[in-house]
Amino acid sequence: MTYASVIVDVPAKQIDRTFDYGVPEQWKDIVQPGVRVIVPFGPRNVQGFVVFLKDNTELEKVKPIQSVLDLQPVLTSELLQLAQWLKNHTLCYTISALQAMLPAALKAKYEKWLIVKNTETLPTELHSIFGENGRVLYDNVKDQPYFPIIQKLVKQDKIELYYQVKDKAKKKTIKMIDVQFSQEQLTSYMKQLTKGAKAQTRVLTYIMENEIAKISKQELLEMTQTSSSVIKTLTNEGIITEIEEEIYRDPYKDRNFQKSHPLPLSDQQLNAITPILRCIEKGRHESFVMFGVTGSGKTEVYMQAVDAVLQKGQEAIILVPEISLTPQMVNRFKSRFGDEVAVLHSGLGIGEKYDEWRKIHRKEVRVVVGARSAIFAPFENVGIIIIDEEHESSYKQEETPRYHAKDVAIQRGKYHNCPVVLGSATPTLETFARAKKGLYTLLTMDKRMNEQAMPTVEIVDMREELREGNRSMFSRVLVEKLQDRIDRGEQSVLFLNKRGYSSFMMCRDCGFVIECPHCDITLTYHRFSNSMKCHYCGFEEPVVSTCPSCQSEHFRFFGTGTQKVEEELVKIMPEAKIIRMDIDTTSKKGSHEKLLEQFGQKKANVLLGTQMIAKGLDFPDVTLVGVLTADTMLNVPDFRSAEKTFQLLTQVSGRAGRHVLPGEVIIQTYTPEHYSVQLASTHDYHSFYNKEMMVRKLHQYPPFYYTVLLTVSHEELPKVVQVTEKISFFLKQQLSNEAIILGPVASPIARIKDRYRYQCIIKYKREPKLNDLLKTILDKYQQQMVREKLLISVDLNPYMMM
């Protein structure tokens, strides 16, 4: 008999290993590594992944596999190996790593059923609940007054608790009409029809005139203005048959992509692409940093490199940050490579994502353009992996498994012996330091296409504006320039570094601020629903007009949100046509794309938005970019805050003057002297890199040190403090004197969803025992984590210190 070693869908320490199951004879040819199966585990059935097959087992008694969910493996042998690497690299369970590689539609859904073994022994009052088939969903009855009776019957083994594993993957099908008769047979059948059979005549005439062999049922009914009963009659006569045919949910089916062709490359582009092409040709792994200013033509280099890979019969993965997965980026790749491209991002529905993933899985496409999770595309012959805007923090997953797409890309690049290209105008310090050391190859593109000049940047000190009596959120120079662009028929982009209407409500008499009752964070005002919302747990309450603390009438909004900016701007410039892009206006599917399309068609002269307009936008008539709040990020308790500010300001500035018309940028700030603001205004990455590296070295932060963030959370504060102190003491004893342990301290947001949070940060250069020590800590508290709902999370390369 063949045995399958299976990883089961139970994320727990004791279960994080393979379990052996017998492979029934009927599935011997289907069950292979990478296939999902349903297996009995304890009292229930769970989903599992087959990791490998073997001819014998050490176990005396082996249960058989219950059923098989896939006819083809959903995970390749490379991805199964990668899961082991992820497990060790991020300290997660193997099952969490495997689940992260699949679309949501392939993650199992569990249903708990109560099934009566013998309806005759069931008390009369329960008959109506269990119905004729003697089964009911557990969740439908668990809170009912009669539940204790059911519990008793479960104990007496008269009712069985059954777990049903449901696959969420639903294929979309369409009804098709298959014509069985030849033209001659149709002609002779029509001659026999009576004059009353007009609808049948219409349908058959349409089929004959258009020489149709197969057509969708809906189209046939629409074109011939008939009903389903006519189809039924013709089916009964054997003239046609009705079949269900599987179709893809294509999010881009209504879009017409104009075919584009490779453009001639500039000298800088040629210098950048040559070593990449050499790597592709020789089938060699190398990591490249494409350091190119905004507008230097990085995308064209990516596309020509992808083209070289496709010529070799290989596949390509291109990652772009979620927020810059704009229609423009999709458009470029779809126009160049047509149906060879699958797109994966969070704007797609579960079904659409599943269908795009299946195109990759079935080898129907050879290019995938997507956000972070697209790095796990199940390709088996990868020729290049490209990560655009590699500095983006959205490439780091903030929940288990806490992987960084860049690390996974390099791991896959080594496996496939292919180049990995990391592109950015503002690479992270860690990436640039590696390029400087020669671990990565640096490719520099410091000129814009057509030798177009970088936009001129002016810094406005908002403290001066305030002193001179301007209490508006717009500096006088920005208003003047905006008016000038409206008069000239050009376009402007206004960038605000946050969302919502006004940040918070504060009493001007006693200083009281409304906070979330479950999280230590101020509530944000949303004018759309006229409510105060918590952006962490979703708590919401209506707005009040007097201070809850001192009943003062002077209870006002503080801070600035996109809605407020829009209103102020309309007051100053009633003729301005504004398109606002933030979390509220883009939450509907496809709205992101629609708004950008309207702006591209010049239906507005000002695009106002948050983070999502900072990247990837390329409009020829945008000649002015205004940054309203340049220093929001500088006040965040995070050692990367200066770096993130510099990156953001550089990216936003890059939206101006990308074509023939020259660009201008106005940066409004309350800290104009900060080096990240000053150097972003001169587009001087090298000076920023040198300055920031000195700061990092002085304070012992990456890239000079590695960091680990360990967070403990629980509903009781003393418990959190006690556990964090124990962990911190244990680490201080076990690690070398070189390691620095900061904390334990309360996290910057000390409470979320009624759970208190404490953390400690470990900074180190070389600690060979560290991973094992962290595993020991997680193992030691495993029981407590289950029993007392204690949570301990370990992030081996944190991008969020909150």
PANU-792818 format. One record per residue (C-alpha): x, y, z; residue number from 1. Coordinates in pm, whole numbers. Example, Ala and Ser with C-alpha at 12.3 -4.5 7.8 and 13.67 -1.06 7.14 Angstrom:
2
      px      py      pz    k
    1230    -450     780    1
    1367    -106     714    2
END
This chain:
802
      px      py      pz    k
       0       0       0    1
     109     360     -61    2
     115     603     232    3
      88     983     215    4
     264    1209     463    5
      21    1493     524    6
      46    1836     693    7
    -297    1892     851    8
    -484    2222     883    9
    -438    2260    1260   10
    -193    2540    1348   11
     -43    2413    1677   12
     308    2327    1792   13
     246    1956    1866   14
      79    1908    1529   15
     340    2093    1320   16
     471    1775    1154   17
     352    1520     898   18
      96    1248     972   19
      73     926     771   20
    -248     821     595   21
    -323     528     367   22
    -396     607       1   23
    -710     414    -111   24
    -666     220    -436   25
    -908     441    -635   26
    -694     753    -573   27
    -353     597    -618   28
    -289     784    -944   29
    -427    1118    -822   30
    -267    1156    -479   31
      74    1321    -526   32
     278    1578    -332   33
     105    1918    -346   34
    -251    1782    -361   35
    -510    1886     -99   36
    -693    1601      74   37
    -954    1560     347   38
    -835    1337     631   39
    -978    1221     965   40
    -800    1393    1254   41
    -922    1310    1603   42
   -1302    1339    1609   43
   -1326    1547    1292   44
   -1226    1575     929   45
    -976    1842     825   46
    -804    1959     510   47
    -443    1860     463   48
    -159    1888     211   49
      25    1582      84   50
     397    1651     125   51
     544    1321       7   52
     453     958     -65   53
     618     643      69   54
     579     265      51   55
     584     189     422   56
     507     347     759   57
     622     285    1116   58
     266     315    1247   59
      69       0    1327   60
    -270     146    1246   61
    -319     399     966   62
    -644     574     876   63
    -720     618     506   64
    -759     952     326   65
   -1133    1043     319   66
   -1139    1232      -9   67
    -923    1422    -256   68
    -986    1791    -333   69
    -758    1829    -637   70
    -695    1630    -953   71
    -366    1816   -1007   72
    -124    1933    -733   73
    -201    2295    -632   74
     155    2335    -500   75
     470    2254    -697   76
     759    2064    -539   77
     950    2397    -526   78
     669    2565    -328   79
     660    2270     -86   80
    1033    2323     -24   81
     978    2697       2   82
     721    2638     278   83
     992    2474     489   84
    1221    2771     428   85
     938    3011     526   86
     870    2811     841   87
    1233    2847     957   88
    1273    3200     827   89
     959    3349     989   90
     905    3101    1278   91
     556    3008    1158   92
     382    2670    1134   93
     420    2476     808   94
      43    2488     750   95
      47    2873     773   96
     324    2885     509   97
     131    2650     276   98
    -195    2844     317   99
     -16    3174     237  100
      74    3041    -108  101
    -285    2979    -221  102
    -573    3210    -318  103
    -849    3255     -58  104
   -1085    3032    -261  105
    -864    2730    -191  106
    -863    2778     186  107
   -1101    2532     347  108
   -1423    2633     515  109
   -1533    2413     803  110
   -1896    2348     892  111
   -2001    2178    1216  112
   -2313    1962    1186  113
   -2516    1776    1450  114
   -2648    1449    1303  115
   -2907    1225    1472  116
   -2806     857    1463  117
   -3162     726    1511  118
   -3457     965    1473  119
   -3684     732    1671  120
   -3488     796    1992  121
   -3502    1176    1946  122
   -3719    1368    2201  123
   -4035    1504    2035  124
   -3947    1870    2103  125
   -3630    1834    1890  126
   -3802    1683    1582  127
   -3883    2020    1420  128
   -3526    2141    1483  129
   -3351    1848    1316  130
   -3606    1823    1032  131
   -3664    1522     812  132
   -3300    1454     730  133
   -3201    1455    1101  134
   -2923    1714    1076  135
   -2877    2076    1179  136
   -2588    2326    1171  137
   -2418    2352    1511  138
   -2403    2735    1496  139
   -2781    2755    1446  140
   -2857    2584    1779  141
   -2561    2651    2011  142
   -2725    2956    2176  143
   -3078    2812    2201  144
   -3243    2719    2535  145
   -3276    2352    2430  146
   -2898    2318    2363  147
   -2824    2140    2698  148
   -3057    1855    2588  149
   -2859    1823    2263  150
   -2530    1819    2459  151
   -2661    1536    2676  152
   -2759    1335    2366  153
   -2411    1391    2216  154
   -2257    1249    2535  155
   -2494     948    2512  156
   -2374     897    2152  157
   -2727     946    2014  158
   -2625    1260    1822  159
   -2295    1283    1636  160
   -2093    1603    1598  161
   -1965    1600    1238  162
   -1715    1840    1078  163
   -1768    1896     709  164
   -1482    2043     504  165
   -1611    2261     225  166
   -1401    2383     -64  167
   -1473    2750    -133  168
   -1341    2725    -487  169
   -1637    2763    -718  170
   -1585    2747   -1092  171
   -1802    2975   -1298  172
   -1998    2802   -1573  173
   -2213    2922   -1859  174
   -2492    2738   -2045  175
   -2390    2667   -2405  176
   -2597    2536   -2696  177
   -2425    2273   -2909  178
   -2583    2225   -3256  179
   -2606    1853   -3340  180
   -2769    1873   -3689  181
   -2594    1953   -4016  182
   -2725    2233   -4246  183
   -2910    1974   -4463  184
   -3077    1813   -4159  185
   -3182    2157   -4030  186
   -3331    2249   -4371  187
   -3538    1930   -4390  188
   -3655    1968   -4026  189
   -3768    2326   -4093  190
   -3977    2211   -4392  191
   -4180    1991   -4158  192
   -4259    2276   -3913  193
   -4614    2417   -3900  194
   -4682    2786   -3960  195
   -4748    2829   -3585  196
   -4392    2730   -3490  197
   -4258    3082   -3554  198
   -4016    3089   -3260  199
   -3853    2759   -3364  200
   -3820    2887   -3722  201
   -3653    3208   -3596  202
   -3398    3015   -3387  203
   -3311    2765   -3664  204
   -3289    3039   -3930  205
   -3047    3235   -3710  206
   -2833    2921   -3655  207
   -2825    2841   -4027  208
   -2759    3194   -4153  209
   -2468    3242   -3911  210
   -2342    2882   -3957  211
   -2334    2836   -3578  212
   -2191    2517   -3425  213
   -2185    2642   -3065  214
   -2332    2955   -2898  215
   -2413    3069   -2544  216
   -2777    3011   -2451  217
   -2820    3369   -2332  218
   -2690    3513   -2660  219
   -2913    3286   -2868  220
   -3223    3387   -2667  221
   -3137    3756   -2693  222
   -3061    3750   -3068  223
   -3378    3556   -3158  224
   -3610    3710   -2894  225
   -3733    3368   -2777  226
   -3787    3186   -2449  227
   -3625    2882   -2286  228
   -3925    2661   -2373  229
   -3827    2676   -2744  230
   -3474    2560   -2655  231
   -3628    2275   -2456  232
   -3837    2164   -2754  233
   -3535    2165   -2987  234
   -3332    1975   -2722  235
   -3604    1708   -2698  236
   -3591    1671   -3076  237
   -3215    1607   -3055  238
   -3134    1907   -3278  239
   -2933    2080   -3008  240
   -2787    1985   -2671  241
   -2745    2210   -2370  242
   -2408    2186   -2196  243
   -2242    2364   -1900  244
   -1909    2513   -2001  245
   -1655    2652   -1758  246
   -1555    3018   -1811  247
   -1312    3251   -1637  248
   -1427    3555   -1443  249
   -1215    3807   -1632  250
   -1186    4142   -1451  251
   -1056    4298   -1774  252
   -1304    4151   -2023  253
   -1460    4490   -2100  254
   -1124    4654   -2161  255
    -968    4686   -2500  256
    -589    4684   -2479  257
    -414    4846   -2775  258
    -112    4638   -2876  259
     211    4821   -2786  260
     560    4759   -2922  261
     907    4783   -2763  262
    1046    5138   -2765  263
    1406    5224   -2858  264
    1616    5229   -2539  265
    1830    5522   -2423  266
    2199    5465   -2344  267
    2123    5441   -1972  268
    1845    5190   -2032  269
    2077    4982   -2252  270
    2349    4984   -1984  271
    2092    4868   -1729  272
    1936    4590   -1938  273
    2258    4438   -2078  274
    2376    4258   -1760  275
    2018    4137   -1695  276
    1992    3990   -2048  277
    2332    3824   -2001  278
    2201    3658   -1684  279
    1884    3539   -1862  280
    2086    3398   -2150  281
    2325    3205   -1923  282
    2054    3093   -1681  283
    2236    3242   -1384  284
    2102    3387   -1058  285
    2201    3741    -968  286
    2025    4018    -773  287
    2017    4362    -938  288
    1922    4697    -787  289
    1781    4919   -1062  290
    1832    5261    -908  291
    1643    5488   -1147  292
    1494    5834   -1084  293
    1117    5873   -1133  294
    1045    5891   -1505  295
    1375    5729   -1613  296
    1197    5449   -1803  297
    1236    5152   -1564  298
     908    4995   -1682  299
    1029    4970   -2043  300
    1348    4794   -1925  301
    1133    4550   -1722  302
     914    4475   -2024  303
    1203    4413   -2263  304
    1369    4184   -2007  305
    1038    3994   -1969  306
    1020    3968   -2348  307
    1366    3803   -2355  308
    1247    3554   -2092  309
     934    3466   -2294  310
    1149    3416   -2607  311
    1334    3147   -2409  312
    1001    2979   -2325  313
    1022    3080   -1958  314
     791    3265   -1719  315
     807    3602   -1540  316
     681    3736   -1207  317
     644    4115   -1167  318
     551    4254    -827  319
     417    4605    -786  320
     297    4765    -461  321
     -77    4724    -402  322
    -143    5099    -427  323
      46    5143    -752  324
    -121    4845    -915  325
    -301    5112   -1105  326
    -482    5048   -1430  327
    -184    5221   -1596  328
      58    4948   -1485  329
    -181    4667   -1584  330
    -244    4842   -1913  331
     127    4854   -2000  332
     181    4481   -1946  333
    -151    4372   -2101  334
     -87    4591   -2407  335
     260    4444   -2457  336
     196    4078   -2369  337
    -181    4043   -2421  338
    -335    3717   -2298  339
      -1    3597   -2161  340
     -66    3812   -1848  341
    -253    3722   -1529  342
    -315    3997   -1272  343
    -343    3933    -896  344
    -436    4207    -650  345
    -679    4285    -368  346
    -919    4477    -591  347
   -1037    4147    -747  348
   -1316    3937    -597  349
   -1238    3591    -452  350
   -1368    3424    -770  351
   -1171    3652   -1003  352
    -851    3594    -804  353
    -909    3219    -815  354
    -959    3227   -1193  355
    -644    3436   -1249  356
    -452    3192   -1026  357
    -592    2896   -1226  358
    -466    3048   -1552  359
    -117    3047   -1397  360
    -163    2697   -1256  361
    -282    2557   -1590  362
      12    2718   -1778  363
    -229    2932   -1983  364
     -28    3247   -1904  365
     345    3308   -1863  366
     350    3649   -1696  367
     199    3741   -1361  368
     170    4103   -1248  369
      57    4131    -890  370
      93    4251    -534  371
     287    4075    -254  372
     124    3729    -264  373
     188    3694    -640  374
     544    3597    -543  375
     401    3247    -480  376
     269    3209    -838  377
     286    2833    -916  378
     518    2868   -1216  379
     773    2592   -1272  380
    1016    2758   -1512  381
    1071    3112   -1384  382
    1312    3323   -1594  383
    1298    3657   -1410  384
    1146    3810   -1095  385
    1101    4188   -1083  386
    1003    4388    -774  387
     910    4744    -867  388
     925    5017    -596  389
    1116    4767    -381  390
    1125    5014     -88  391
     748    4984     -35  392
     656    4853     311  393
     350    4671     170  394
     587    4395      46  395
     618    4288     411  396
     327    4080     542  397
     224    4196     888  398
      50    3875     996  399
     174    3514    1013  400
     376    3413     816  401
     558    3749     842  402
     756    3719     519  403
     904    3990     300  404
     836    3936     -71  405
    1196    4044    -149  406
    1343    3756      57  407
    1106    3505    -104  408
    1194    3642    -451  409
    1568    3593    -391  410
    1504    3241    -257  411
    1303    3153    -571  412
    1563    3323    -793  413
    1832    3092    -651  414
    1610    2787    -708  415
    1534    2878   -1073  416
    1881    3022   -1149  417
    1728    3346   -1272  418
    1786    3718   -1215  419
    1593    3915    -952  420
    1554    4287   -1025  421
    1475    4531    -741  422
    1374    4867    -889  423
    1330    5200    -709  424
    1412    5570    -720  425
    1460    5551    -342  426
    1583    5200    -249  427
    1572    5101     119  428
    1897    5162     305  429
    1941    4787     353  430
    1912    4720     -23  431
    2140    5007    -126  432
    2400    4909     137  433
    2408    4555      -9  434
    2451    4698    -358  435
    2738    4916    -231  436
    2899    4607     -75  437
    2869    4420    -405  438
    2618    4160    -277  439
    2371    4300    -533  440
    2467    4451    -870  441
    2386    4823    -895  442
    2233    4954   -1222  443
    2197    5334   -1221  444
    1955    5540   -1430  445
    1983    5898   -1307  446
    1832    6079   -1607  447
    1466    6108   -1705  448
    1354    5996   -2051  449
    1407    6258   -2329  450
    1653    6426   -2089  451
    1347    6588   -1924  452
    1451    6796   -1619  453
    1348    6692   -1269  454
    1072    6919   -1134  455
    1177    7230    -936  456
    1086    7203    -567  457
     996    7483    -329  458
     969    7427      48  459
     712    7644     229  460
     746    7696     605  461
     386    7680     735  462
     495    7841    1066  463
     580    8158     872  464
     241    8145     696  465
      70    8125    1036  466
     277    8417    1174  467
     173    8626     876  468
    -195    8562     941  469
    -264    8283     687  470
    -471    8032     890  471
    -569    7828     582  472
    -424    7483     509  473
    -298    7619     174  474
       7    7842     157  475
     -29    8156     -53  476
     224    8034    -310  477
      33    7705    -356  478
    -299    7886    -411  479
    -130    8115    -665  480
      25    7821    -855  481
    -300    7620    -851  482
    -490    7917    -996  483
    -220    7956   -1261  484
    -257    7589   -1368  485
    -638    7618   -1388  486
    -602    7929   -1606  487
    -351    7752   -1836  488
    -565    7435   -1866  489
    -299    7219   -1697  490
    -349    6970   -1413  491
    -233    6955   -1050  492
    -198    6678    -792  493
    -249    6753    -420  494
    -114    6496    -180  495
    -226    6459     182  496
     -51    6203     398  497
    -359    6057     575  498
    -725    5966     533  499
   -1060    6069     683  500
   -1212    6415     729  501
   -1043    6550    1043  502
    -810    6350    1254  503
    -973    6385    1594  504
   -1205    6590    1816  505
   -1057    6788    2104  506
   -1202    7018    2367  507
   -1038    7361    2349  508
   -1121    7424    2717  509
   -1001    7108    2895  510
    -800    6932    2620  511
   -1016    6615    2628  512
    -981    6393    2316  513
   -1229    6116    2229  514
   -1051    5780    2230  515
   -1165    5430    2134  516
   -1289    5244    2446  517
   -1115    4924    2323  518
    -786    5061    2183  519
    -554    5334    2307  520
    -598    5547    1999  521
    -801    5856    1911  522
   -1118    5811    1709  523
   -1118    5962    1358  524
   -1404    6175    1230  525
   -1569    6056     904  526
   -1804    6315     761  527
   -1954    6071     510  528
   -2130    5883     795  529
   -2101    6172    1046  530
   -1939    5938    1294  531
   -1621    5878    1492  532
   -1441    5557    1393  533
   -1151    5354    1526  534
    -917    5252    1242  535
    -794    4949    1442  536
   -1101    4763    1573  537
   -1382    4929    1375  538
   -1560    5075    1682  539
   -1795    5356    1579  540
   -2005    5616    1761  541
   -2205    5924    1659  542
   -2048    6271    1682  543
   -2127    6478    1994  544
   -2132    6859    2005  545
   -2029    6913    2369  546
   -1723    6785    2554  547
   -1806    6461    2742  548
   -1555    6561    3013  549
   -1639    6924    3096  550
   -1956    6984    2887  551
   -1789    7278    2710  552
   -1936    7390    2376  553
   -1582    7438    2238  554
   -1552    7082    2114  555
   -1383    7100    1773  556
   -1218    6895    1498  557
    -840    6895    1477  558
    -617    6781    1194  559
    -685    6768     824  560
    -847    6504     607  561
    -909    6482     233  562
   -1278    6577     260  563
   -1191    6891     455  564
    -919    6985     203  565
   -1170    6945     -80  566
   -1422    7176      91  567
   -1159    7443     169  568
   -1029    7434    -188  569
   -1379    7476    -334  570
   -1427    7784    -111  571
   -1104    7942    -236  572
   -1142    7833    -601  573
   -1505    7763    -689  574
   -1406    7693   -1052  575
   -1169    7406    -956  576
   -1295    7063   -1063  577
   -1163    6813    -808  578
   -1136    6434    -808  579
   -1078    6299    -457  580
    -909    5962    -409  581
    -900    5815     -60  582
   -1021    5505     123  583
   -1382    5632     116  584
   -1406    5714    -256  585
   -1220    5404    -377  586
   -1374    5132    -159  587
   -1617    5026    -436  588
   -1483    4778    -689  589
   -1343    4949   -1000  590
   -1379    5301    -855  591
   -1000    5350    -840  592
    -980    5289   -1213  593
   -1282    5507   -1298  594
   -1150    5808   -1108  595
    -807    5788   -1274  596
    -971    5750   -1613  597
   -1176    6066   -1554  598
    -862    6255   -1453  599
    -681    6125   -1763  600
    -970    6252   -1979  601
    -923    6595   -1816  602
   -1268    6595   -1653  603
   -1096    6753   -1351  604
    -802    6986   -1305  605
    -705    6877    -951  606
    -646    6522    -825  607
    -652    6520    -445  608
    -556    6208    -257  609
    -370    6010       3  610
     -91    5746     -28  611
    -256    5582    -331  612
    -176    5872    -567  613
     192    5885    -474  614
     308    5616    -716  615
     282    5490   -1069  616
      69    5776   -1206  617
     179    5920   -1535  618
     -32    6203   -1680  619
     122    6435   -1944  620
     -59    6751   -1826  621
      30    6729   -1456  622
     273    7016   -1402  623
     216    7094   -1034  624
     232    6871    -726  625
     142    7013    -385  626
     231    6822     -67  627
      10    6953     212  628
     153    6772     514  629
     509    6666     450  630
     599    6588     809  631
     317    6362     933  632
     546    6059     910  633
     832    6227    1096  634
     633    6220    1420  635
     575    5844    1413  636
     779    5642    1670  637
     971    5442    1410  638
    1344    5445    1326  639
    1251    5444     956  640
    1034    5759     975  641
    1295    5987     806  642
    1352    5728     532  643
     978    5686     470  644
     932    6065     455  645
    1216    6104     203  646
    1082    5817     -11  647
     727    5950     -12  648
     824    6309     -97  649
    1054    6188    -377  650
     781    5960    -519  651
     512    6230    -508  652
     744    6490    -663  653
     806    6242    -945  654
     442    6275   -1059  655
     510    6625   -1200  656
     653    6719   -1540  657
     697    6365   -1673  658
     638    6462   -2037  659
     696    6778   -2241  660
     571    7039   -1991  661
     809    7123   -1702  662
     699    7036   -1347  663
     690    7221   -1017  664
     649    7087    -662  665
     541    7279    -350  666
     616    7105     -17  667
     432    7252     284  668
     590    7162     617  669
     625    7265     981  670
     981    7121     993  671
    1148    7264     680  672
    1494    7222     832  673
    1470    6839     859  674
    1726    6672     632  675
    1472    6430     481  676
    1259    6724     360  677
    1559    6931     245  678
    1722    6645      50  679
    1393    6527    -106  680
    1354    6880    -244  681
    1685    6844    -432  682
    1619    6476    -530  683
    1952    6394    -364  684
    1932    6026    -268  685
    2307    5982    -218  686
    2335    6260      42  687
    2027    6130     219  688
    2172    5777     220  689
    2502    5896     371  690
    2333    6113     635  691
    2077    5849     735  692
    2345    5576     750  693
    2535    5786    1004  694
    2219    5821    1215  695
    2150    5445    1193  696
    2507    5356    1286  697
    2498    5589    1584  698
    2170    5446    1714  699
    2255    5084    1622  700
    1973    5017    1374  701
    1954    4829    1039  702
    2145    4790     812  703
    2419    4788    1082  704
    2216    4568    1314  705
    1937    4314    1263  706
    1619    4367    1465  707
    1350    4142    1611  708
    1022    4274    1752  709
     859    4054    2013  710
     504    4154    2113  711
     296    4003    2395  712
     -76    4074    2429  713
    -349    3970    2675  714
    -671    4107    2826  715
    -504    4154    3166  716
    -225    4409    3198  717
     -33    4241    3489  718
     -20    3917    3289  719
     129    4095    2985  720
     392    4274    3193  721
     487    3956    3383  722
     527    3741    3067  723
     721    4010    2875  724
     957    4061    3170  725
    1022    3685    3197  726
    1095    3661    2823  727
    1323    3963    2832  728
    1514    3823    3135  729
    1551    3483    2962  730
    1690    3647    2645  731
    1936    3863    2841  732
    2072    3548    3008  733
    2099    3345    2687  734
    2222    3597    2428  735
    2576    3733    2400  736
    2679    4069    2548  737
    2680    4216    2196  738
    2299    4184    2168  739
    2093    4484    2281  740
    1750    4425    2432  741
    1521    4728    2454  742
    1227    4692    2688  743
     999    4547    2797  744
     784    4856    2738  745
     424    4923    2642  746
     379    4917    2261  747
     328    5260    2093  748
     -41    5162    2071  749
     -70    5007    2415  750
    -415    4851    2374  751
    -602    4718    2068  752
    -941    4544    2084  753
    -929    4537    2468  754
    -596    4356    2467  755
    -294    4515    2634  756
      29    4505    2437  757
     390    4502    2556  758
     700    4459    2347  759
    1075    4421    2349  760
    1314    4485    2060  761
    1628    4278    2012  762
    1914    4436    1814  763
    2204    4211    1716  764
    2480    4145    1462  765
    2554    3775    1502  766
    2348    3552    1733  767
    2355    3197    1594  768
    2135    3072    1883  769
    1865    3341    1846  770
    1619    3153    1623  771
    1632    2847    1848  772
    1579    3065    2157  773
    1275    3232    2001  774
    1133    2888    1911  775
    1192    2777    2274  776
     996    3080    2400  777
     705    3010    2164  778
     707    2640    2264  779
     721    2719    2637  780
     415    2945    2624  781
     223    2731    2370  782
     -10    2579    2636  783
     -72    2918    2797  784
    -141    3074    2458  785
    -416    2820    2395  786
    -552    2802    2752  787
    -535    3167    2857  788
    -564    3338    2517  789
    -216    3483    2554  790
     -65    3601    2224  791
     308    3615    2152  792
     419    3730    1809  793
     775    3740    1678  794
     869    3956    1380  795
    1222    3882    1258  796
    1255    4191    1042  797
     988    4439    1151  798
     872    4714     917  799
     604    4837    1160  800
     719    4918    1511  801
     365    4993    1630  802
END
